[in-house]
Amino acid sequence: MSGGDESRIVVDPEICGGKPTIRGSRIMVRNILGMVAGGYDREGILQEYPELEPEDVSAALDYASEVVDEDRVVPRA
């Protein structure tokens, strides 16, 4: 990953059904993306999830950016 630390994102079928989460938590990348879409800034996300570090938020955004940039993107139904 470019700006974030890829080890901060975990995909484990035993955690949240295999959805990407922040390491050591059950906070899904999609939760962070939803907050950004809802107008939260980094500080707001960190206030809502005090167990996160700023690098976790960056890693989630980097992860999402890379997934969207994959060769095969599944269209929304």
C-alpha positions, 0 to 999 in steps of 0.5 A, spaced: 500 500 500 502 506 498 501 511 504 498 506 509 501 500 512 498 494 509 498 490 516 493 494 519 488 491 515 486 484 516 481 479 512 480 473 516 474 469 515 473 468 522 472 476 523 466 480 521 465 474 516 471 476 512 470 483 511 476 487 511 477 490 518 482 494 522 487 489 525 486 488 533 479 490 532 472 488 529 472 495 526 470 494 518 473 498 513 466 500 510 465 503 517 470 508 516 468 509 509 461 510 511 463 515 516 467 519 510 462 519 506 457 522 511 462 528 512 466 525 518 474 528 518 479 524 520 479 527 527 471 525 528 473 518 526 478 518 531 473 521 536 468 515 535 473 510 535 478 512 540 482 505 539 484 507 532 490 511 530 491 516 525 495 511 521 489 506 521 484 511 518 489 512 512 490 504 511 483 504 511 482 509 505 488 506 502 486 499 502 479 502 499 483 506 493 487 500 491 481 495 491 477 500 487 483 500 482 483 493 481 482 490 474 475 487 475 470 491 479 464 488 480 458 493 478 453 495 483 446 491 482 
